[in-house]
Amino acid sequence: MNKTCLFLKAAAAACADEADVISAHLKSMHVDTELIEWISIDDFTKRVVGKKFEIIYLGAHADCSGFGESNGTLHPWENLGAAICGSDCMVPEGTLFLGCCRGGMKTVALKILKQCAKIDYVMGPNWKSKGGNLATAFAAFTRSRLINSDEPAEAAERASKAVGQVFTCYDRQELEAELELLNKLGEIAHNQLVIYQIVSALRDDITRISDQLGLVGTAPDLESTGFDELFCCPPP
């Protein structure tokens, strides 16, 4: 049974030529290619349900915050991680190849890996890159990994040499300490928010009680209003 690569197109710039080059390269290695467009997490999940991919290639514009069209709204990297994790569409030891500018930044890899424990490797260029270079680097990387069974760092180095540009492959195991720190910082931030909400609620309660006490303190004198005469039992 052939292995399968998912070409995930999230921008018009991820043109058919780029997809065709990558598909032809993978076919020579007996790897099938499936192409879908990114719309949303839910749509992605429906399209890949029951499927497994050795490699997911993302074709998009991107920066450290997210991916998508260069002149449109970018989708957070966390959304991509959530979609892959929720659909369980990646095999163990699979690679997410970010075919977009800045896809090799560590901050991007950490956002994705923190969101999804089912992604083992995140690969991409550290700087701006063109579609042709991305396709060439991807070809060098996948051949190194799938045919030569090179370790990810070696495969990334081969991709970098193929286009004269730095590509980095991040290994989840190497980033476990940083991921654990991010999780702890997230827990601390959550706890601080809970404490803030509790303190705010207490402050509101104290303010309300103070207002009520103030009303009691300024209440009219009961004797002067004839309270006893109105409500006490008359003498026999």
N, C-alpha and C positions, 0 to 999 in steps of 0.2 A: 504493500500500500504506500503510495507516494505521500511525502510530507507536504504540508500546505502553508503558504504564506498569505497573510491578509494585507492587501494594499488598502489602507484607509485614507481616503481622499477628503481633506478638510479645507481645501482652497482650490480655486480655479487654476492657480499657478502650478498645482500638481497635475501637469498636463498629460494627455494621453501618450505622448512620446516617452515621457519618463516612465509611465506605467508599462508601456510596451517593452522598453529596454530591460526593465527589471524582470518582467514576466519571461522574456526570452532567455535571460541569463539563468533564472531559476529552473526553467524547463530543461536546460542542458544538464542540470544536476538532479533531474527527476523530482523537482519540487513544483507542485501546482500553485497557481495564484488565483486568489479571489479578490475582487475589487468591490468595495462599497463606499458610499459617501457618508461622512459624519453629519448627523443632524442633531441628535440628542442622545443622552444616556439610554433612555427607554428604547429609542429606535435601534440603537446599536445592539442592545441586548436581544431584541426580537430577531434581528438579522443573523446573529451568530449563535443562537441557542442550539445546543447540542453539537457544536463544532469545536475543533481544537486546532490551534496554529502553533507551529514552531517559531515563526517569526511574524511580527506585526510591523509593517512599514507605515509610518505616518507621513503623508505628504501635505505640508501646510506652511503658512507663514507662522512665525512664532517669536516670542521673547521670553523673558524669565517668568512672566505672569501667566501666559497661556498660549493657545494655538488657534488658528483660524485664518480669516482673510486679512490682508494688510490694511485695508480701508474699512474694516468692519469690527464688530465686537469679538474679542478673543474669548475662547472657552478656557476656564481655569484648568491647569494641568491636573488638579485633583479630580476633575470630571472624567478625564481619560482613564486615570487609575481606577476610579469607581466603576466605570463601565466595563473594563477588562476584568476586574475582580468580581463584580456582580454576575457577569455572564459566564465566568469560569472557562474562558475560551483559550487560555494559553497553557501549553504543556509545561511540566517542570523543566527547568534549564532553558526555557524559551527566552527570546530576545525581543525587546521593544526597540526598534530602530527609528529614531526621530529624524526623518528626512526634512529638516527645517533649520533655519538659522538659530544658533545658540542652543540647539538640542543637546549638546554635550556639556552644558553647564551643570555643575554639581547641585546647585539649588533646584534645578528642574528635576533631576533624578530623585532627589530627596522628597520632593513634593509627591511624585508619582509612587515611589516605593513606600512612603509612609501611608499612602492611601490604600495600597494593594500589596499584600504579602505573597501574592501568586505570581508576581513578576520577579524574575531572578536577575535579569540584565537589562540595562538601559544604555543605548548607544546613540551617539550623535556628534555633530561638529561643534567645536567650541566657539566658532565665529560665524560670520555670514558665509553662505555657500550657495552655489548655483545648482540648478536641477541636474545638469550633466555631471558635475562633480559628485553630487549626492548619489546618483545612480552608479557611477564608477566605484565610489567608496563602498557602497552597499554590495556590489558584485565581489569586490576583494574581500570584504568582511565575511560574507556568507560562504564563499568558497573555502576560506581559511577555517571557518567553524564547522561547516557541514561535510566538506570533503577531506580536509587535512586534520580535522579534530583538534585544531589549535586551541589553546586557552584564550579566553576573551581578550586579555590584554595584548596578546600576540596578534590576534585577529584585528584589533583596533589599530595596532601599529602598521599592519599591512595596508589597511584602508587609508591611513594617513599618508603613507609613502606613495600610494597609487595616485593621489591627487595633489600631493604637496601641501596638505592642510591638516591641522591637528583634529583627530577624532578621538573621543574617549568612550570607553565602555565601563560602566559602573556595575560592580558586583554587589548584590544585596548583602552577602556575608561580610564584605569588607566595610560596609557602612552601618552594620548593626549597632555599633556604639552610638553613632550620631543619630540613628533612627530612634534608639531608646531614649536619648536625651530629648529629642523633639517630642516624643510621647509624654515624657515627664513634664516638660514645659507646658504642653497642652493641658495636662491634668492640673497643673498649678494654676494656669489661666482660668480653667473651668471652675476650680475651687474658689478662686478670688471673685469670680463673677457671682457664684452662689452666696458667698459671704457678703458681697456688696448688696445683693438683692435682699438678704435677711436684714442687714443693717438698715437699709432703706425702709423696709416694712416696719421695723421697730421704731424708726424715727417718725414714721407716719402715725403709728399707734400712740407714741408719746405725745405727739402734737395734738392728736384728737383727744386724748385723755386730759391734756393741759387745758384745751379749750373747754371741755366739759366741766373741769374743776373751776375754771374761771366763771362759767355760768352759774355754778352752785354758789361760788363766793359772792356773787352780786345778786343773788335771789332776794326778793322782797322779804321783810320780816313777817313771819307768820302771824305773830300776835297782833301786829298793827293792821293786818288785813282782815281781822275778825275770824281767823281760821278756827279758833277754839269754839266760837259761837256757832259757826256753820256746821262743823263736823263732830264736835264732841257731844256726848249724850247730855240732854238737859237734866238738871237736878230733879229728884223725885218730888 
